[in-house]
Amino acid sequence: MGRFADLELKHYAEPERGDRIDFRDGALCVPDEPVVPYIEGDGVGVDITPAMKSVLDAAVTKAYGGKRRLAWWEIFAGEKAMNLYGTAIPDDSFAALRYFRLGIKGPLTTPVGGGFRSLNVAFRQVLDLYACVRPVRWFDGVPAPLKRPQDVDMIIFRENTEDLYAGIEWEEGTPDCLKVIRFLKEEMGATGFRNDSGIGIKPISVTGTKRLVRMAIRYAIDHNLPSVTLVHKGNIMKFTEGAFRKWGYEVAAQEFGDRCVTEEQVEKDFGGKVPAGKIVVKDRIADAMFQQILLRPSEYSVLAMANLNGDYISDALAAAVGGLGLAPGANMNDEIAFFEATHGTAPKYAGQDKINPGSLILSAVLMLEHLGWQEAADLVVTGLERSISRGVVTYDLARQREGAQEVSCSRFARSVVESM
Ligand code: NAP
């Protein structure tokens, strides 16, 4: 029996160093040497994961001397797992993430043919990681289509488990599809359905919405952020998107009434001035939100939205500040936080020490913040900012910028460390 008595592993050896993070009275308790399960990732995972680890180790050492360190522990998914264990995600990987409540991963190839439909989706579903968290900000020196990209500093909370992604669809012409159409017409009085339609159904629930909005508001409170915006298409889809808006406001009023005010209250009760210490909860229709991203980004901070809107807005916002190469992300629930590079495996660059490790490094910054290790997180961000603004960058940024010094993936990581 090892140190972690109730961690039941079938194949993996227990981590040799480190301790488990814990919760006490709802608060995260972080040991000085937390076990960090990590998945290297397919394709360029071999390049970006070591780069990310080296940057984090340097930042933690610089911030805390020897007092704190990360106990990296490799777990497996994707091609490496297939080769070693004959399955794309061994049960041990799920067990490890559940037990240590933390993890970080490189990109994974979506398997073609049988097995999991998508490994990323499998992690979200099996572990019920109900929120996809995507901060978006601009780094000085990154070419961006927006006039004032420095005004973008937002964090998106995207619901991860329902909406159209629940996958309830029927193909046009199939007996099941015709049966659904018949039911809708004959029993539910629906009109406007053609018999040659395909059908999709989206569920949006009280539970799914409230837990997501709750997490977004808590984040705003914990990080002293000014507002939470509920993004929806409730003008058209009243009982799904409109309900998302309604339930979101309910959470704000019922659970955070002492900290939150609505835009309406600010106007009516406080003469248009937000009272000190309050977070403004507001809502925007999704299409208007796309305009706001471009026209008035400085007015938005935390955004909460259902799955499909979140999919569109995350990528649009990342593009507005110069692309996905530097976009970090995490999938979370109330217990587990699983951080990831948001880009894919970029197979043509695999093993070439060429690709930009920025997305995974910034995801690791989120992980440090989650652990409460803000000093180390700040060091990494400073290192990245300085390296990029000095023009010491990987090929993707170098090709967009005259006079930049193109460096390899590992050299960029060293430059980040040297710039801390
Ligand atoms: P991709 O791997 O993201 O690569 C597409 C292109 O984006 C690359 O060729 C490269 O552009 C650029 N790029 C991606 N990451 C970059 C980085 N770190 N630095 C600089 N440039 C970067 O997308 P894909 O080719 O569509 O997908 C490949 C595989 O990844 C698929 O199996 C897909 O399913 C999987 N995937 C996994 C995840 C995940 O694990 N989270 C996410 C998306 C896709 P240039 O060629 O212009 O240099």
Residues whose N, C-alpha, C, O or C-beta is under 5 A from the ligand:
A	BS01	NAP	G106 P107 L108 T109 T110 N120 G325 A341 T342 H343 G344 T345 A346 I355 N356 D396
